[in-house]
Amino acid sequence: LCQGAVAPSRIRHLITKMNQLKQVYLTLRSCRILKLTHLGRALGLCLMIACLTTVTVFAQDEKATEKSESPIPAEQKSETHHKMVVDGVEISYLATAATMHLLNDDGEVTGSLYYTAYTRTGGQAGTRPISFIYNGGPGSASMWLHMGAFGPKRVLINDPEPTPPPPYNLENNPGTLIDVTDMVFIDPIGTGFSRVVGKGDGKEYWGVDEDAKSLTQFITKYVTREHRWNSPKFLIGESYGTTRNAVLANRLQSQAGMHLNGVVMISTVLDFETLRFGAGRDESFITFLPSYAITAAYQGAVEWPNNLEEWLDEIRSFATHTYAAVLAQGSSAAPDEYAAVRSRLSEYTGLSEAYLDNAKLRVSAGQFRAELLRKQGRVVSRLDSRYDALTNQLLNETAGFDPQQPAISGAYTSAINQYLRDDLGYTTSDVYQVSGGTQNWNWNRGGGGWGGAPIVTTDLEQAMIQNPNLKVQFENGYYDLATPFFASEWTTDHMLLPDELRSNIKHNYYEAGHMMYALDKELLQLKKNIAEFISSATR
């Protein structure tokens, strides 16, 4: 104690423990137990050892606690000025690669969040639209939307074929939104260069509500520091980023008092039950069917339709009526109805009736991806079913890997590291964590859903009801077998919204997958759709 090995807070705990031991001693003494020579000496020795052990343990605990705390780096910022031509107009902008400290409820720094911001120079920055952009995972950095969709630069890939190894090429991005909105690309804690620091623990950040709480703090601090409270504000998220959109929009409006103009949902999941293929649950088999069908047509397993939209409408109707009705009956379905559905499924998906019979008409996405091109020795991608690849796992019931991931991830990872460090001048020896930096994600919430299948539609409903001018736009890829377009439609159709607010929701579609911007023509269409959305939501 004299050497200062124990902090004052630990000393208070120690005094409490010693007082408890003193009470034990007095109790034993009052019972005359300590007056018995041998037993008294033994108990007295035990009390002395307990006191010494308590001191030692608290000193060790204090050292362990101090040792477990990671250093808190100072906030870092690199600013560079750039110019580019977008649609024939030269645009000057400031790029900021920086970190911001996040605090816990006690005001202690527990997180260092990295972000990249692009701000058009000149004009009225205080009233110019600003968009906060992120990917999903959870645990994915914003690299994909940053270097593939909306940043000023993008990396060139060989969609839908594997991109060769380096060197890779960066170009001015024709799909950038810098001419329409200022942008802040966010890497949540555990992704990119964002880290848990100080006394922080990942559990403060890694969960549905924990994540939204931390980004509420970041966005509020950013808007305050940069004097952007009067700017029209948008959230743009992809995949799990759409889950984040719903929770964050509700939290920003209800707790931070920050009303939003619009939310863009790219490859959406708001109700995880639509994706689970859970035992005894038929919803996912219904919502995936249109995506199976268009994938089969693209891959040549069934004939390409004369009119794609009419064909997909036909499959939607079949899925929600005939197919859903037979699934709902389970083993009670009439044999002729069952056989008719089996035949139609084979016609739409290219899977044999024998296979569908063995599956009881219920084929998961992993099974479909493995079975569709099995005879050709190939497997279909989950993220974008236009991609396929050779496989040596032809006996597997489900697909073992995703062909799109290795086809493009090397180019994106190389590009983001070179660009942030060399072009934007951000200096760090840290590894840019593309994915996998978050652990033990907390999926449980107090307001609906159950472990592993959260439902955040209630958050979006509340955000839209509280702010009846809030617009929400859904961007859906036809070839997305991770978050299928019909699941997105299904979810919004089942939202409990007043009829007057349903016109605030819009769905757009692209002939590509989860990252529809990988296809050049769809990148341009995505930019056009979002630019029009931002314009309409700021009038």
VENGI-V573941 format. One record per residue. N is the residue number from 1. RES is the residue in one small letter. D_CENTER is the distance of its C-alpha to the mean C-alpha in Angstrom with 1 decimal. Layout:
n->N res->RES d_center->D_CENTER
n->N res->RES d_center->D_CENTER
This chain:
n->1 res->l d_center->47.9
n->2 res->c d_center->50.4
n->3 res->q d_center->48.4
n->4 res->g d_center->45.3
n->5 res->a d_center->43.3
n->6 res->v d_center->41.9
n->7 res->a d_center->40.1
n->8 res->p d_center->41.6
n->9 res->s d_center->38.9
n->10 res->r d_center->39.7
n->11 res->i d_center->43.4
n->12 res->r d_center->43.0
n->13 res->h d_center->41.4
n->14 res->l d_center->44.2
n->15 res->i d_center->46.9
n->16 res->t d_center->45.5
n->17 res->k d_center->45.6
n->18 res->m d_center->49.1
n->19 res->n d_center->50.3
n->20 res->q d_center->49.1
n->21 res->l d_center->51.0
n->22 res->k d_center->54.0
n->23 res->q d_center->54.0
n->24 res->v d_center->54.0
n->25 res->y d_center->57.0
n->26 res->l d_center->58.9
n->27 res->t d_center->58.3
n->28 res->l d_center->59.6
n->29 res->r d_center->62.5
n->30 res->s d_center->63.4
n->31 res->c d_center->63.7
n->32 res->r d_center->66.1
n->33 res->i d_center->63.9
n->34 res->l d_center->63.9
n->35 res->k d_center->67.6
n->36 res->l d_center->67.8
n->37 res->t d_center->68.4
n->38 res->h d_center->66.3
n->39 res->l d_center->63.5
n->40 res->g d_center->63.5
n->41 res->r d_center->63.1
n->42 res->a d_center->60.3
n->43 res->l d_center->58.3
n->44 res->g d_center->59.0
n->45 res->l d_center->57.7
n->46 res->c d_center->54.5
n->47 res->l d_center->53.9
n->48 res->m d_center->54.5
n->49 res->i d_center->52.1
n->50 res->a d_center->49.4
n->51 res->c d_center->49.8
n->52 res->l d_center->49.6
n->53 res->t d_center->46.6
n->54 res->t d_center->44.8
n->55 res->v d_center->45.5
n->56 res->t d_center->44.3
n->57 res->v d_center->41.1
n->58 res->f d_center->40.1
n->59 res->a d_center->41.0
n->60 res->q d_center->38.9
n->61 res->d d_center->35.9
n->62 res->e d_center->36.1
n->63 res->k d_center->36.3
n->64 res->a d_center->33.4
n->65 res->t d_center->31.3
n->66 res->e d_center->32.4
n->67 res->k d_center->31.7
n->68 res->s d_center->28.1
n->69 res->e d_center->27.2
n->70 res->s d_center->25.7
n->71 res->p d_center->27.1
n->72 res->i d_center->25.8
n->73 res->p d_center->25.9
n->74 res->a d_center->27.1
n->75 res->e d_center->24.8
n->76 res->q d_center->25.0
n->77 res->k d_center->25.3
n->78 res->s d_center->26.5
n->79 res->e d_center->27.5
n->80 res->t d_center->28.8
n->81 res->h d_center->30.4
n->82 res->h d_center->30.0
n->83 res->k d_center->31.3
n->84 res->m d_center->30.3
n->85 res->v d_center->31.7
n->86 res->v d_center->29.6
n->87 res->d d_center->31.5
n->88 res->g d_center->34.8
n->89 res->v d_center->34.0
n->90 res->e d_center->33.8
n->91 res->i d_center->31.0
n->92 res->s d_center->31.1
n->93 res->y d_center->28.0
n->94 res->l d_center->27.2
n->95 res->a d_center->24.3
n->96 res->t d_center->23.2
n->97 res->a d_center->21.4
n->98 res->a d_center->21.2
n->99 res->t d_center->20.0
n->100 res->m d_center->20.2
n->101 res->h d_center->21.0
n->102 res->l d_center->19.2
n->103 res->l d_center->21.6
n->104 res->n d_center->21.8
n->105 res->d d_center->23.9
n->106 res->d d_center->27.0
n->107 res->g d_center->26.5
n->108 res->e d_center->25.9
n->109 res->v d_center->23.6
n->110 res->t d_center->20.9
n->111 res->g d_center->18.3
n->112 res->s d_center->18.6
n->113 res->l d_center->15.8
n->114 res->y d_center->16.1
n->115 res->y d_center->15.9
n->116 res->t d_center->17.7
n->117 res->a d_center->19.5
n->118 res->y d_center->21.8
n->119 res->t d_center->24.6
n->120 res->r d_center->27.4
n->121 res->t d_center->30.7
n->122 res->g d_center->33.5
n->123 res->g d_center->33.6
n->124 res->q d_center->32.3
n->125 res->a d_center->29.0
n->126 res->g d_center->29.0
n->127 res->t d_center->28.7
n->128 res->r d_center->26.8
n->129 res->p d_center->23.3
n->130 res->i d_center->20.4
n->131 res->s d_center->16.7
n->132 res->f d_center->13.7
n->133 res->i d_center->11.2
n->134 res->y d_center->7.8
n->135 res->n d_center->5.6
n->136 res->g d_center->2.2
n->137 res->g d_center->3.9
n->138 res->p d_center->3.8
n->139 res->g d_center->6.5
n->140 res->s d_center->6.5
n->141 res->a d_center->8.9
n->142 res->s d_center->9.6
n->143 res->m d_center->12.5
n->144 res->w d_center->12.0
n->145 res->l d_center->12.2
n->146 res->h d_center->14.6
n->147 res->m d_center->17.0
n->148 res->g d_center->16.7
n->149 res->a d_center->16.4
n->150 res->f d_center->17.4
n->151 res->g d_center->18.7
n->152 res->p d_center->22.5
n->153 res->k d_center->22.6
n->154 res->r d_center->21.1
n->155 res->v d_center->21.8
n->156 res->l d_center->24.0
n->157 res->i d_center->23.2
n->158 res->n d_center->25.4
n->159 res->d d_center->23.3
n->160 res->p d_center->23.7
n->161 res->e d_center->25.7
n->162 res->p d_center->24.8
n->163 res->t d_center->25.0
n->164 res->p d_center->27.8
n->165 res->p d_center->27.6
n->166 res->p d_center->28.1
n->167 res->p d_center->29.4
n->168 res->y d_center->26.6
n->169 res->n d_center->27.3
n->170 res->l d_center->25.6
n->171 res->e d_center->26.8
n->172 res->n d_center->26.6
n->173 res->n d_center->23.8
n->174 res->p d_center->25.4
n->175 res->g d_center->22.0
n->176 res->t d_center->21.4
n->177 res->l d_center->21.1
n->178 res->i d_center->23.2
n->179 res->d d_center->26.2
n->180 res->v d_center->24.5
n->181 res->t d_center->22.3
n->182 res->d d_center->21.7
n->183 res->m d_center->18.2
n->184 res->v d_center->16.2
n->185 res->f d_center->13.4
n->186 res->i d_center->11.5
n->187 res->d d_center->10.5
n->188 res->p d_center->9.3
n->189 res->i d_center->11.8
n->190 res->g d_center->12.0
n->191 res->t d_center->10.8
n->192 res->g d_center->13.4
n->193 res->f d_center->16.4
n->194 res->s d_center->15.0
n->195 res->r d_center->16.7
n->196 res->v d_center->17.9
n->197 res->v d_center->21.5
n->198 res->g d_center->24.7
n->199 res->k d_center->24.8
n->200 res->g d_center->21.0
n->201 res->d d_center->19.3
n->202 res->g d_center->15.7
n->203 res->k d_center->15.9
n->204 res->e d_center->16.2
n->205 res->y d_center->12.6
n->206 res->w d_center->10.8
n->207 res->g d_center->10.4
n->208 res->v d_center->9.3
n->209 res->d d_center->12.2
n->210 res->e d_center->12.7
n->211 res->d d_center->9.5
n->212 res->a d_center->10.7
n->213 res->k d_center->14.2
n->214 res->s d_center->13.7
n->215 res->l d_center->12.3
n->216 res->t d_center->15.1
n->217 res->q d_center->17.5
n->218 res->f d_center->16.5
n->219 res->i d_center->16.7
n->220 res->t d_center->19.9
n->221 res->k d_center->21.4
n->222 res->y d_center->20.7
n->223 res->v d_center->22.2
n->224 res->t d_center->25.1
n->225 res->r d_center->25.9
n->226 res->e d_center->25.7
n->227 res->h d_center->27.7
n->228 res->r d_center->25.2
n->229 res->w d_center->25.6
n->230 res->n d_center->27.5
n->231 res->s d_center->25.2
n->232 res->p d_center->23.5
n->233 res->k d_center->19.8
n->234 res->f d_center->16.8
n->235 res->l d_center->13.0
n->236 res->i d_center->11.5
n->237 res->g d_center->7.9
n->238 res->e d_center->7.0
n->239 res->s d_center->5.8
n->240 res->y d_center->2.9
n->241 res->g d_center->4.0
n->242 res->t d_center->7.0
n->243 res->t d_center->6.8
n->244 res->r d_center->6.5
n->245 res->n d_center->9.2
n->246 res->a d_center->11.5
n->247 res->v d_center->11.6
n->248 res->l d_center->11.9
n->249 res->a d_center->14.4
n->250 res->n d_center->16.5
n->251 res->r d_center->16.5
n->252 res->l d_center->17.5
n->253 res->q d_center->20.2
n->254 res->s d_center->21.5
n->255 res->q d_center->21.5
n->256 res->a d_center->21.5
n->257 res->g d_center->23.7
n->258 res->m d_center->21.7
n->259 res->h d_center->21.9
n->260 res->l d_center->19.8
n->261 res->n d_center->21.3
n->262 res->g d_center->18.5
n->263 res->v d_center->14.9
n->264 res->v d_center->13.8
n->265 res->m d_center->11.5
n->266 res->i d_center->11.0
n->267 res->s d_center->10.8
n->268 res->t d_center->10.1
n->269 res->v d_center->9.5
n->270 res->l d_center->11.0
n->271 res->d d_center->13.4
n->272 res->f d_center->12.5
n->273 res->e d_center->16.2
n->274 res->t d_center->16.4
n->275 res->l d_center->14.7
n->276 res->r d_center->16.3
n->277 res->f d_center->19.9
n->278 res->g d_center->21.0
n->279 res->a d_center->24.7
n->280 res->g d_center->26.7
n->281 res->r d_center->24.0
n->282 res->d d_center->24.7
n->283 res->e d_center->22.1
n->284 res->s d_center->19.9
n->285 res->f d_center->23.1
n->286 res->i d_center->23.9
n->287 res->t d_center->20.6
n->288 res->f d_center->20.4
n->289 res->l d_center->24.1
n->290 res->p d_center->24.1
n->291 res->s d_center->21.6
n->292 res->y d_center->23.9
n->293 res->a d_center->26.8
n->294 res->i d_center->25.8
n->295 res->t d_center->24.7
n->296 res->a d_center->28.1
n->297 res->a d_center->29.9
n->298 res->y d_center->28.2
n->299 res->q d_center->29.1
n->300 res->g d_center->32.6
n->301 res->a d_center->32.6
n->302 res->v d_center->33.7
n->303 res->e d_center->35.4
n->304 res->w d_center->33.5
n->305 res->p d_center->34.2
n->306 res->n d_center->36.6
n->307 res->n d_center->34.4
n->308 res->l d_center->30.6
n->309 res->e d_center->29.7
n->310 res->e d_center->32.6
n->311 res->w d_center->31.8
n->312 res->l d_center->28.2
n->313 res->d d_center->29.5
n->314 res->e d_center->32.0
n->315 res->i d_center->29.4
n->316 res->r d_center->27.3
n->317 res->s d_center->30.5
n->318 res->f d_center->31.5
n->319 res->a d_center->28.2
n->320 res->t d_center->28.3
n->321 res->h d_center->32.0
n->322 res->t d_center->33.9
n->323 res->y d_center->31.2
n->324 res->a d_center->29.6
n->325 res->a d_center->33.2
n->326 res->v d_center->34.2
n->327 res->l d_center->31.1
n->328 res->a d_center->31.7
n->329 res->q d_center->35.2
n->330 res->g d_center->34.3
n->331 res->s d_center->37.5
n->332 res->s d_center->39.6
n->333 res->a d_center->38.9
n->334 res->a d_center->42.1
n->335 res->p d_center->42.7
n->336 res->d d_center->43.4
n->337 res->e d_center->40.2
n->338 res->y d_center->38.2
n->339 res->a d_center->40.0
n->340 res->a d_center->39.4
n->341 res->v d_center->35.6
n->342 res->r d_center->35.6
n->343 res->s d_center->37.6
n->344 res->r d_center->35.3
n->345 res->l d_center->32.2
n->346 res->s d_center->34.0
n->347 res->e d_center->35.0
n->348 res->y d_center->31.4
n->349 res->t d_center->29.5
n->350 res->g d_center->32.3
n->351 res->l d_center->32.1
n->352 res->s d_center->35.5
n->353 res->e d_center->36.9
n->354 res->a d_center->37.7
n->355 res->y d_center->34.1
n->356 res->l d_center->32.9
n->357 res->d d_center->35.8
n->358 res->n d_center->34.8
n->359 res->a d_center->31.2
n->360 res->k d_center->32.7
n->361 res->l d_center->31.0
n->362 res->r d_center->27.5
n->363 res->v d_center->25.7
n->364 res->s d_center->22.1
n->365 res->a d_center->20.0
n->366 res->g d_center->20.7
n->367 res->q d_center->24.3
n->368 res->f d_center->24.5
n->369 res->r d_center->23.1
n->370 res->a d_center->25.7
n->371 res->e d_center->28.6
n->372 res->l d_center->28.6
n->373 res->l d_center->30.0
n->374 res->r d_center->31.3
n->375 res->k d_center->34.9
n->376 res->q d_center->34.0
n->377 res->g d_center->32.4
n->378 res->r d_center->29.0
n->379 res->v d_center->25.4
n->380 res->v d_center->23.0
n->381 res->s d_center->19.4
n->382 res->r d_center->16.5
n->383 res->l d_center->14.3
n->384 res->d d_center->17.5
n->385 res->s d_center->20.6
n->386 res->r d_center->23.0
n->387 res->y d_center->22.5
n->388 res->d d_center->24.6
n->389 res->a d_center->26.2
n->390 res->l d_center->29.0
n->391 res->t d_center->28.5
n->392 res->n d_center->30.9
n->393 res->q d_center->29.4
n->394 res->l d_center->31.2
n->395 res->l d_center->32.1
n->396 res->n d_center->28.6
n->397 res->e d_center->27.7
n->398 res->t d_center->24.0
n->399 res->a d_center->22.6
n->400 res->g d_center->22.1
n->401 res->f d_center->20.0
n->402 res->d d_center->18.2
n->403 res->p d_center->20.7
n->404 res->q d_center->18.4
n->405 res->q d_center->16.5
n->406 res->p d_center->19.8
n->407 res->a d_center->21.2
n->408 res->i d_center->19.1
n->409 res->s d_center->17.1
n->410 res->g d_center->20.4
n->411 res->a d_center->21.0
n->412 res->y d_center->17.7
n->413 res->t d_center->17.9
n->414 res->s d_center->21.5
n->415 res->a d_center->21.1
n->416 res->i d_center->18.7
n->417 res->n d_center->20.9
n->418 res->q d_center->24.1
n->419 res->y d_center->23.1
n->420 res->l d_center->21.8
n->421 res->r d_center->24.7
n->422 res->d d_center->27.4
n->423 res->d d_center->26.9
n->424 res->l d_center->25.3
n->425 res->g d_center->27.2
n->426 res->y d_center->24.6
n->427 res->t d_center->26.4
n->428 res->t d_center->24.9
n->429 res->s d_center->25.6
n->430 res->d d_center->22.0
n->431 res->v d_center->20.0
n->432 res->y d_center->17.0
n->433 res->q d_center->14.3
n->434 res->v d_center->12.4
n->435 res->s d_center->10.5
n->436 res->g d_center->11.7
n->437 res->g d_center->12.4
n->438 res->t d_center->11.0
n->439 res->q d_center->13.2
n->440 res->n d_center->14.1
n->441 res->w d_center->11.0
n->442 res->n d_center->12.7
n->443 res->w d_center->12.0
n->444 res->n d_center->15.3
n->445 res->r d_center->16.0
n->446 res->g d_center->19.4
n->447 res->g d_center->19.3
n->448 res->g d_center->18.8
n->449 res->g d_center->17.4
n->450 res->w d_center->18.1
n->451 res->g d_center->16.8
n->452 res->g d_center->14.2
n->453 res->a d_center->14.1
n->454 res->p d_center->12.9
n->455 res->i d_center->14.0
n->456 res->v d_center->12.9
n->457 res->t d_center->15.4
n->458 res->t d_center->17.8
n->459 res->d d_center->15.8
n->460 res->l d_center->15.9
n->461 res->e d_center->19.5
n->462 res->q d_center->20.5
n->463 res->a d_center->19.1
n->464 res->m d_center->21.1
n->465 res->i d_center->24.1
n->466 res->q d_center->24.3
n->467 res->n d_center->24.0
n->468 res->p d_center->25.7
n->469 res->n d_center->25.4
n->470 res->l d_center->21.6
n->471 res->k d_center->20.8
n->472 res->v d_center->17.7
n->473 res->q d_center->17.4
n->474 res->f d_center->15.6
n->475 res->e d_center->15.6
n->476 res->n d_center->16.1
n->477 res->g d_center->17.1
n->478 res->y d_center->20.0
n->479 res->y d_center->19.5
n->480 res->d d_center->15.9
n->481 res->l d_center->16.3
n->482 res->a d_center->12.7
n->483 res->t d_center->12.1
n->484 res->p d_center->15.8
n->485 res->f d_center->17.3
n->486 res->f d_center->19.6
n->487 res->a d_center->17.0
n->488 res->s d_center->15.7
n->489 res->e d_center->19.4
n->490 res->w d_center->20.1
n->491 res->t d_center->17.6
n->492 res->t d_center->18.9
n->493 res->d d_center->22.4
n->494 res->h d_center->22.1
n->495 res->m d_center->20.9
n->496 res->l d_center->23.8
n->497 res->l d_center->24.5
n->498 res->p d_center->27.9
n->499 res->d d_center->29.3
n->500 res->e d_center->29.8
n->501 res->l d_center->26.0
n->502 res->r d_center->25.1
n->503 res->s d_center->26.4
n->504 res->n d_center->23.5
n->505 res->i d_center->21.1
n->506 res->k d_center->21.3
n->507 res->h d_center->20.0
n->508 res->n d_center->20.5
n->509 res->y d_center->20.7
n->510 res->y d_center->20.8
n->511 res->e d_center->22.7
n->512 res->a d_center->19.9
n->513 res->g d_center->16.7
n->514 res->h d_center->12.9
n->515 res->m d_center->13.6
n->516 res->m d_center->16.7
n->517 res->y d_center->17.6
n->518 res->a d_center->18.7
n->519 res->l d_center->21.8
n->520 res->d d_center->24.0
n->521 res->k d_center->25.4
n->522 res->e d_center->22.1
n->523 res->l d_center->20.7
n->524 res->l d_center->23.8
n->525 res->q d_center->23.3
n->526 res->l d_center->19.7
n->527 res->k d_center->21.1
n->528 res->k d_center->24.0
n->529 res->n d_center->22.1
n->530 res->i d_center->19.9
n->531 res->a d_center->23.0
n->532 res->e d_center->24.9
n->533 res->f d_center->22.3
n->534 res->i d_center->22.3
n->535 res->s d_center->26.1
n->536 res->s d_center->26.6
n->537 res->a d_center->24.4
n->538 res->t d_center->26.5
n->539 res->r d_center->29.9
